[in-house]
């Protein structure tokens, strides 16, 4: 079974994705935009942060 671990580059990219999704979530929320966009950006940010939090890093 392959070992699930993040490389430093993958972890950095996930962190950037989480930050950008969180920023878009906040801007849609403040503009009272469509709720489906809140769900999409919120879920992307949450999944990225959960992956970062629970998968070990290789290296």
N, CA, C and O atoms as a Maestro MAE file, in Angstrom:
{
 s_m_m2io_version
 :::
 2.0.0
}

f_m_ct {
 s_m_title
 :::
 protein
 m_atom[236] {
  # First column is atom index #
  i_m_mmod_type
  r_m_x_coord
  r_m_y_coord
  r_m_z_coord
  i_m_residue_number
  s_m_chain_name
  s_m_pdb_residue_name
  s_m_pdb_atom_name
  i_m_atomic_number
  :::
  1 25 0.849 -1.180 0.000 1 A "UNK " " N  " 7
  2 3 0.000 0.000 0.000 1 A "UNK " " CA " 6
  3 2 0.893 1.242 0.000 1 A "UNK " " C  " 6
  4 15 1.833 1.324 0.791 1 A "UNK " " O  " 8
  5 25 0.612 2.202 -0.872 2 A "UNK " " N  " 7
  6 3 1.466 3.397 -0.918 2 A "UNK " " CA " 6
  7 2 1.280 4.261 0.334 2 A "UNK " " C  " 6
  8 15 0.189 4.370 0.894 2 A "UNK " " O  " 8
  9 25 2.365 4.850 0.731 3 A "UNK " " N  " 7
  10 3 2.339 5.703 1.918 3 A "UNK " " CA " 6
  11 2 1.757 7.065 1.552 3 A "UNK " " C  " 6
  12 15 2.188 7.698 0.588 3 A "UNK " " O  " 8
  13 25 0.788 7.499 2.321 4 A "UNK " " N  " 7
  14 3 0.195 8.816 2.094 4 A "UNK " " CA " 6
  15 2 0.990 9.863 2.864 4 A "UNK " " C  " 6
  16 15 0.966 9.904 4.094 4 A "UNK " " O  " 8
  17 25 1.691 10.702 2.120 5 A "UNK " " N  " 7
  18 3 2.465 11.770 2.735 5 A "UNK " " CA " 6
  19 2 2.596 12.905 1.726 5 A "UNK " " C  " 6
  20 15 2.620 12.682 0.516 5 A "UNK " " O  " 8
  21 25 2.678 14.103 2.241 6 A "UNK " " N  " 7
  22 3 2.799 15.282 1.390 6 A "UNK " " CA " 6
  23 2 4.259 15.669 1.212 6 A "UNK " " C  " 6
  24 15 5.045 15.620 2.159 6 A "UNK " " O  " 8
  25 25 4.611 16.048 0.009 7 A "UNK " " N  " 7
  26 3 5.932 16.626 -0.208 7 A "UNK " " CA " 6
  27 2 5.846 18.101 0.187 7 A "UNK " " C  " 6
  28 15 4.746 18.647 0.271 7 A "UNK " " O  " 8
  29 25 6.966 18.746 0.426 8 A "UNK " " N  " 7
  30 3 6.919 20.167 0.766 8 A "UNK " " CA " 6
  31 2 6.271 21.028 -0.326 8 A "UNK " " C  " 6
  32 15 5.571 21.995 -0.024 8 A "UNK " " O  " 8
  33 25 6.504 20.678 -1.579 9 A "UNK " " N  " 7
  34 3 5.897 21.443 -2.679 9 A "UNK " " CA " 6
  35 2 4.383 21.270 -2.691 9 A "UNK " " C  " 6
  36 15 3.646 22.240 -2.867 9 A "UNK " " O  " 8
  37 25 3.919 20.037 -2.505 10 A "UNK " " N  " 7
  38 3 2.485 19.774 -2.475 10 A "UNK " " CA " 6
  39 2 1.828 20.474 -1.288 10 A "UNK " " C  " 6
  40 15 0.741 21.036 -1.423 10 A "UNK " " O  " 8
  41 25 2.469 20.445 -0.147 11 A "UNK " " N  " 7
  42 3 1.921 21.110 1.035 11 A "UNK " " CA " 6
  43 2 1.844 22.624 0.813 11 A "UNK " " C  " 6
  44 15 0.874 23.264 1.218 11 A "UNK " " O  " 8
  45 25 2.850 23.183 0.179 12 A "UNK " " N  " 7
  46 3 2.838 24.619 -0.102 12 A "UNK " " CA " 6
  47 2 1.710 24.973 -1.059 12 A "UNK " " C  " 6
  48 15 0.999 25.956 -0.851 12 A "UNK " " O  " 8
  49 25 1.547 24.176 -2.105 13 A "UNK " " N  " 7
  50 3 0.466 24.433 -3.062 13 A "UNK " " CA " 6
  51 2 -0.906 24.305 -2.402 13 A "UNK " " C  " 6
  52 15 -1.801 25.106 -2.671 13 A "UNK " " O  " 8
  53 25 -1.073 23.308 -1.545 14 A "UNK " " N  " 7
  54 3 -2.346 23.166 -0.826 14 A "UNK " " CA " 6
  55 2 -2.604 24.360 0.088 14 A "UNK " " C  " 6
  56 15 -3.739 24.822 0.207 14 A "UNK " " O  " 8
  57 25 -1.556 24.856 0.728 15 A "UNK " " N  " 7
  58 3 -1.712 26.021 1.596 15 A "UNK " " CA " 6
  59 2 -2.130 27.250 0.794 15 A "UNK " " C  " 6
  60 15 -2.985 28.018 1.233 15 A "UNK " " O  " 8
  61 25 -1.531 27.435 -0.374 16 A "UNK " " N  " 7
  62 3 -1.888 28.569 -1.229 16 A "UNK " " CA " 6
  63 2 -3.330 28.443 -1.708 16 A "UNK " " C  " 6
  64 15 -4.069 29.428 -1.719 16 A "UNK " " O  " 8
  65 25 -3.732 27.239 -2.102 17 A "UNK " " N  " 7
  66 3 -5.116 27.008 -2.527 17 A "UNK " " CA " 6
  67 2 -6.083 27.308 -1.389 17 A "UNK " " C  " 6
  68 15 -7.123 27.929 -1.606 17 A "UNK " " O  " 8
  69 25 -5.749 26.873 -0.182 18 A "UNK " " N  " 7
  70 3 -6.614 27.128 0.976 18 A "UNK " " CA " 6
  71 2 -6.724 28.619 1.255 18 A "UNK " " C  " 6
  72 15 -7.809 29.113 1.562 18 A "UNK " " O  " 8
  73 25 -5.620 29.337 1.152 19 A "UNK " " N  " 7
  74 3 -5.648 30.786 1.391 19 A "UNK " " CA " 6
  75 2 -6.489 31.504 0.344 19 A "UNK " " C  " 6
  76 15 -7.299 32.367 0.681 19 A "UNK " " O  " 8
  77 25 -6.301 31.153 -0.917 20 A "UNK " " N  " 7
  78 3 -7.069 31.794 -1.985 20 A "UNK " " CA " 6
  79 2 -8.557 31.478 -1.882 20 A "UNK " " C  " 6
  80 15 -9.396 32.356 -2.085 20 A "UNK " " O  " 8
  81 25 -8.883 30.236 -1.570 21 A "UNK " " N  " 7
  82 3 -10.291 29.860 -1.411 21 A "UNK " " CA " 6
  83 2 -10.908 30.575 -0.213 21 A "UNK " " C  " 6
  84 15 -12.060 31.005 -0.277 21 A "UNK " " O  " 8
  85 25 -10.158 30.707 0.873 22 A "UNK " " N  " 7
  86 3 -10.659 31.439 2.031 22 A "UNK " " CA " 6
  87 2 -10.871 32.913 1.740 22 A "UNK " " C  " 6
  88 15 -11.834 33.515 2.215 22 A "UNK " " O  " 8
  89 25 -9.970 33.492 0.958 23 A "UNK " " N  " 7
  90 3 -10.113 34.901 0.563 23 A "UNK " " CA " 6
  91 2 -11.353 35.099 -0.302 23 A "UNK " " C  " 6
  92 15 -12.103 36.057 -0.115 23 A "UNK " " O  " 8
  93 25 -11.563 34.183 -1.254 24 A "UNK " " N  " 7
  94 3 -12.755 34.283 -2.116 24 A "UNK " " CA " 6
  95 2 -14.029 34.052 -1.309 24 A "UNK " " C  " 6
  96 15 -15.046 34.704 -1.547 24 A "UNK " " O  " 8
  97 25 -13.972 33.115 -0.345 25 A "UNK " " N  " 7
  98 3 -15.124 32.881 0.522 25 A "UNK " " CA " 6
  99 2 -15.510 34.166 1.249 25 A "UNK " " C  " 6
  100 15 -16.681 34.541 1.301 25 A "UNK " " O  " 8
  101 25 -14.503 34.829 1.807 26 A "UNK " " N  " 7
  102 3 -14.765 36.050 2.567 26 A "UNK " " CA " 6
  103 2 -15.309 37.157 1.663 26 A "UNK " " C  " 6
  104 15 -16.213 37.891 2.062 26 A "UNK " " O  " 8
  105 25 -14.770 37.281 0.462 27 A "UNK " " N  " 7
  106 3 -15.239 38.351 -0.421 27 A "UNK " " CA " 6
  107 2 -16.664 38.080 -0.916 27 A "UNK " " C  " 6
  108 15 -17.456 39.014 -1.044 27 A "UNK " " O  " 8
  109 25 -17.000 36.820 -1.194 28 A "UNK " " N  " 7
  110 3 -18.375 36.492 -1.592 28 A "UNK " " CA " 6
  111 2 -19.330 36.717 -0.425 28 A "UNK " " C  " 6
  112 15 -20.447 37.199 -0.613 28 A "UNK " " O  " 8
  113 25 -18.891 36.371 0.767 29 A "UNK " " N  " 7
  114 3 -19.723 36.539 1.958 29 A "UNK " " CA " 6
  115 2 -20.011 38.025 2.211 29 A "UNK " " C  " 6
  116 15 -21.154 38.399 2.473 29 A "UNK " " O  " 8
  117 25 -18.985 38.860 2.135 30 A "UNK " " N  " 7
  118 3 -19.174 40.286 2.378 30 A "UNK " " CA " 6
  119 2 -20.044 40.936 1.311 30 A "UNK " " C  " 6
  120 15 -20.799 41.863 1.605 30 A "UNK " " O  " 8
  121 25 -19.945 40.456 0.069 31 A "UNK " " N  " 7
  122 3 -20.752 41.009 -1.015 31 A "UNK " " CA " 6
  123 2 -22.146 40.394 -1.061 31 A "UNK " " C  " 6
  124 15 -22.963 40.752 -1.909 31 A "UNK " " O  " 8
  125 25 -22.411 39.467 -0.145 32 A "UNK " " N  " 7
  126 3 -23.678 38.742 -0.104 32 A "UNK " " CA " 6
  127 2 -23.980 38.117 -1.454 32 A "UNK " " C  " 6
  128 15 -25.069 38.262 -2.008 32 A "UNK " " O  " 8
  129 25 -22.971 37.411 -1.967 33 A "UNK " " N  " 7
  130 3 -23.086 36.756 -3.262 33 A "UNK " " CA " 6
  131 2 -23.862 35.457 -3.179 33 A "UNK " " C  " 6
  132 15 -24.474 35.148 -2.156 33 A "UNK " " O  " 8
  133 25 -23.831 34.700 -4.268 34 A "UNK " " N  " 7
  134 3 -24.582 33.431 -4.315 34 A "UNK " " CA " 6
  135 2 -24.095 32.434 -3.255 34 A "UNK " " C  " 6
  136 15 -22.897 32.287 -3.012 34 A "UNK " " O  " 8
  137 25 -25.055 31.768 -2.645 35 A "UNK " " N  " 7
  138 3 -24.715 30.831 -1.578 35 A "UNK " " CA " 6
  139 2 -23.937 29.629 -2.094 35 A "UNK " " C  " 6
  140 15 -23.135 29.053 -1.359 35 A "UNK " " O  " 8
  141 25 -24.162 29.241 -3.351 36 A "UNK " " N  " 7
  142 3 -23.432 28.087 -3.879 36 A "UNK " " CA " 6
  143 2 -21.937 28.381 -3.935 36 A "UNK " " C  " 6
  144 15 -21.119 27.479 -3.748 36 A "UNK " " O  " 8
  145 25 -21.572 29.646 -4.195 37 A "UNK " " N  " 7
  146 3 -20.154 30.004 -4.207 37 A "UNK " " CA " 6
  147 2 -19.560 29.927 -2.804 37 A "UNK " " C  " 6
  148 15 -18.409 29.526 -2.636 37 A "UNK " " O  " 8
  149 25 -20.345 30.312 -1.798 38 A "UNK " " N  " 7
  150 3 -19.878 30.171 -0.415 38 A "UNK " " CA " 6
  151 2 -19.562 28.712 -0.108 38 A "UNK " " C  " 6
  152 15 -18.533 28.406 0.496 38 A "UNK " " O  " 8
  153 25 -20.451 27.815 -0.526 39 A "UNK " " N  " 7
  154 3 -20.234 26.393 -0.283 39 A "UNK " " CA " 6
  155 2 -19.001 25.877 -1.006 39 A "UNK " " C  " 6
  156 15 -18.208 25.127 -0.436 39 A "UNK " " O  " 8
  157 25 -18.840 26.278 -2.261 40 A "UNK " " N  " 7
  158 3 -17.699 25.776 -3.044 40 A "UNK " " CA " 6
  159 2 -16.389 26.249 -2.430 40 A "UNK " " C  " 6
  160 15 -15.503 25.437 -2.164 40 A "UNK " " O  " 8
  161 25 -16.256 27.549 -2.204 41 A "UNK " " N  " 7
  162 3 -15.002 28.071 -1.667 41 A "UNK " " CA " 6
  163 2 -14.759 27.603 -0.236 41 A "UNK " " C  " 6
  164 15 -13.618 27.336 0.139 41 A "UNK " " O  " 8
  165 25 -15.807 27.503 0.559 42 A "UNK " " N  " 7
  166 3 -15.658 27.023 1.927 42 A "UNK " " CA " 6
  167 2 -15.223 25.568 1.986 42 A "UNK " " C  " 6
  168 15 -14.368 25.207 2.795 42 A "UNK " " O  " 8
  169 25 -15.800 24.740 1.143 43 A "UNK " " N  " 7
  170 3 -15.419 23.330 1.129 43 A "UNK " " CA " 6
  171 2 -13.999 23.129 0.610 43 A "UNK " " C  " 6
  172 15 -13.262 22.291 1.131 43 A "UNK " " O  " 8
  173 25 -13.610 23.886 -0.408 44 A "UNK " " N  " 7
  174 3 -12.245 23.776 -0.922 44 A "UNK " " CA " 6
  175 2 -11.248 24.156 0.166 44 A "UNK " " C  " 6
  176 15 -10.260 23.452 0.378 44 A "UNK " " O  " 8
  177 25 -11.500 25.259 0.852 45 A "UNK " " N  " 7
  178 3 -10.599 25.697 1.915 45 A "UNK " " CA " 6
  179 2 -10.564 24.679 3.057 45 A "UNK " " C  " 6
  180 15 -9.494 24.359 3.575 45 A "UNK " " O  " 8
  181 25 -11.721 24.179 3.440 46 A "UNK " " N  " 7
  182 3 -11.782 23.224 4.553 46 A "UNK " " CA " 6
  183 2 -11.061 21.922 4.224 46 A "UNK " " C  " 6
  184 15 -10.313 21.402 5.052 46 A "UNK " " O  " 8
  185 25 -11.276 21.399 3.036 47 A "UNK " " N  " 7
  186 3 -10.626 20.138 2.650 47 A "UNK " " CA " 6
  187 2 -9.117 20.321 2.579 47 A "UNK " " C  " 6
  188 15 -8.363 19.468 3.047 47 A "UNK " " O  " 8
  189 25 -8.674 21.435 1.995 48 A "UNK " " N  " 7
  190 3 -7.229 21.670 1.891 48 A "UNK " " CA " 6
  191 2 -6.595 21.768 3.279 48 A "UNK " " C  " 6
  192 15 -5.524 21.206 3.509 48 A "UNK " " O  " 8
  193 25 -7.241 22.470 4.196 49 A "UNK " " N  " 7
  194 3 -6.679 22.609 5.539 49 A "UNK " " CA " 6
  195 2 -6.727 21.292 6.315 49 A "UNK " " C  " 6
  196 15 -5.816 20.999 7.089 49 A "UNK " " O  " 8
  197 25 -7.774 20.504 6.116 50 A "UNK " " N  " 7
  198 3 -7.835 19.200 6.782 50 A "UNK " " CA " 6
  199 2 -6.756 18.257 6.259 50 A "UNK " " C  " 6
  200 15 -6.149 17.517 7.033 50 A "UNK " " O  " 8
  201 25 -6.516 18.280 4.956 51 A "UNK " " N  " 7
  202 3 -5.449 17.451 4.391 51 A "UNK " " CA " 6
  203 2 -4.109 17.889 4.958 51 A "UNK " " C  " 6
  204 15 -3.293 17.052 5.342 51 A "UNK " " O  " 8
  205 25 -3.876 19.195 5.014 52 A "UNK " " N  " 7
  206 3 -2.628 19.703 5.580 52 A "UNK " " CA " 6
  207 2 -2.475 19.327 7.050 52 A "UNK " " C  " 6
  208 15 -1.370 19.046 7.516 52 A "UNK " " O  " 8
  209 25 -3.576 19.324 7.765 53 A "UNK " " N  " 7
  210 3 -3.519 19.040 9.190 53 A "UNK " " CA " 6
  211 2 -3.340 17.579 9.531 53 A "UNK " " C  " 6
  212 15 -2.752 17.259 10.565 53 A "UNK " " O  " 8
  213 25 -3.839 16.668 8.679 54 A "UNK " " N  " 7
  214 3 -3.846 15.268 9.073 54 A "UNK " " CA " 6
  215 2 -2.910 14.358 8.275 54 A "UNK " " C  " 6
  216 15 -2.697 13.212 8.672 54 A "UNK " " O  " 8
  217 25 -2.355 14.828 7.179 55 A "UNK " " N  " 7
  218 3 -1.395 14.001 6.447 55 A "UNK " " CA " 6
  219 2 0.028 14.444 6.823 55 A "UNK " " C  " 6
  220 15 0.318 15.639 6.880 55 A "UNK " " O  " 8
  221 25 0.892 13.484 7.075 56 A "UNK " " N  " 7
  222 3 2.278 13.850 7.424 56 A "UNK " " CA " 6
  223 2 3.037 14.357 6.201 56 A "UNK " " C  " 6
  224 15 2.666 14.102 5.056 56 A "UNK " " O  " 8
  225 25 4.111 15.084 6.490 57 A "UNK " " N  " 7
  226 3 4.970 15.574 5.405 57 A "UNK " " CA " 6
  227 2 6.164 14.648 5.240 57 A "UNK " " C  " 6
  228 15 6.719 14.142 6.216 57 A "UNK " " O  " 8
  229 25 6.539 14.442 4.016 58 A "UNK " " N  " 7
  230 3 7.717 13.660 3.675 58 A "UNK " " CA " 6
  231 2 8.926 14.589 3.723 58 A "UNK " " C  " 6
  232 15 8.814 15.766 3.380 58 A "UNK " " O  " 8
  233 25 10.047 14.088 4.134 59 A "UNK " " N  " 7
  234 3 11.237 14.922 4.033 59 A "UNK " " CA " 6
  235 2 11.953 15.011 5.302 59 A "UNK " " C  " 6
  236 15 12.983 15.680 5.385 59 A "UNK " " O  " 8
  :::
 }
 m_bond[235] {
  # First column is bond index #
  i_m_from
  i_m_to
  i_m_order
  :::
  1 1 2 1
  2 2 3 1
  3 3 4 2
  4 3 5 1
  5 5 6 1
  6 6 7 1
  7 7 8 2
  8 7 9 1
  9 9 10 1
  10 10 11 1
  11 11 12 2
  12 11 13 1
  13 13 14 1
  14 14 15 1
  15 15 16 2
  16 15 17 1
  17 17 18 1
  18 18 19 1
  19 19 20 2
  20 19 21 1
  21 21 22 1
  22 22 23 1
  23 23 24 2
  24 23 25 1
  25 25 26 1
  26 26 27 1
  27 27 28 2
  28 27 29 1
  29 29 30 1
  30 30 31 1
  31 31 32 2
  32 31 33 1
  33 33 34 1
  34 34 35 1
  35 35 36 2
  36 35 37 1
  37 37 38 1
  38 38 39 1
  39 39 40 2
  40 39 41 1
  41 41 42 1
  42 42 43 1
  43 43 44 2
  44 43 45 1
  45 45 46 1
  46 46 47 1
  47 47 48 2
  48 47 49 1
  49 49 50 1
  50 50 51 1
  51 51 52 2
  52 51 53 1
  53 53 54 1
  54 54 55 1
  55 55 56 2
  56 55 57 1
  57 57 58 1
  58 58 59 1
  59 59 60 2
  60 59 61 1
  61 61 62 1
  62 62 63 1
  63 63 64 2
  64 63 65 1
  65 65 66 1
  66 66 67 1
  67 67 68 2
  68 67 69 1
  69 69 70 1
  70 70 71 1
  71 71 72 2
  72 71 73 1
  73 73 74 1
  74 74 75 1
  75 75 76 2
  76 75 77 1
  77 77 78 1
  78 78 79 1
  79 79 80 2
  80 79 81 1
  81 81 82 1
  82 82 83 1
  83 83 84 2
  84 83 85 1
  85 85 86 1
  86 86 87 1
  87 87 88 2
  88 87 89 1
  89 89 90 1
  90 90 91 1
  91 91 92 2
  92 91 93 1
  93 93 94 1
  94 94 95 1
  95 95 96 2
  96 95 97 1
  97 97 98 1
  98 98 99 1
  99 99 100 2
  100 99 101 1
  101 101 102 1
  102 102 103 1
  103 103 104 2
  104 103 105 1
  105 105 106 1
  106 106 107 1
  107 107 108 2
  108 107 109 1
  109 109 110 1
  110 110 111 1
  111 111 112 2
  112 111 113 1
  113 113 114 1
  114 114 115 1
  115 115 116 2
  116 115 117 1
  117 117 118 1
  118 118 119 1
  119 119 120 2
  120 119 121 1
  121 121 122 1
  122 122 123 1
  123 123 124 2
  124 123 125 1
  125 125 126 1
  126 126 127 1
  127 127 128 2
  128 127 129 1
  129 129 130 1
  130 130 131 1
  131 131 132 2
  132 131 133 1
  133 133 134 1
  134 134 135 1
  135 135 136 2
  136 135 137 1
  137 137 138 1
  138 138 139 1
  139 139 140 2
  140 139 141 1
  141 141 142 1
  142 142 143 1
  143 143 144 2
  144 143 145 1
  145 145 146 1
  146 146 147 1
  147 147 148 2
  148 147 149 1
  149 149 150 1
  150 150 151 1
  151 151 152 2
  152 151 153 1
  153 153 154 1
  154 154 155 1
  155 155 156 2
  156 155 157 1
  157 157 158 1
  158 158 159 1
  159 159 160 2
  160 159 161 1
  161 161 162 1
  162 162 163 1
  163 163 164 2
  164 163 165 1
  165 165 166 1
  166 166 167 1
  167 167 168 2
  168 167 169 1
  169 169 170 1
  170 170 171 1
  171 171 172 2
  172 171 173 1
  173 173 174 1
  174 174 175 1
  175 175 176 2
  176 175 177 1
  177 177 178 1
  178 178 179 1
  179 179 180 2
  180 179 181 1
  181 181 182 1
  182 182 183 1
  183 183 184 2
  184 183 185 1
  185 185 186 1
  186 186 187 1
  187 187 188 2
  188 187 189 1
  189 189 190 1
  190 190 191 1
  191 191 192 2
  192 191 193 1
  193 193 194 1
  194 194 195 1
  195 195 196 2
  196 195 197 1
  197 197 198 1
  198 198 199 1
  199 199 200 2
  200 199 201 1
  201 201 202 1
  202 202 203 1
  203 203 204 2
  204 203 205 1
  205 205 206 1
  206 206 207 1
  207 207 208 2
  208 207 209 1
  209 209 210 1
  210 210 211 1
  211 211 212 2
  212 211 213 1
  213 213 214 1
  214 214 215 1
  215 215 216 2
  216 215 217 1
  217 217 218 1
  218 218 219 1
  219 219 220 2
  220 219 221 1
  221 221 222 1
  222 222 223 1
  223 223 224 2
  224 223 225 1
  225 225 226 1
  226 226 227 1
  227 227 228 2
  228 227 229 1
  229 229 230 1
  230 230 231 1
  231 231 232 2
  232 231 233 1
  233 233 234 1
  234 234 235 1
  235 235 236 2
  :::
 }
}
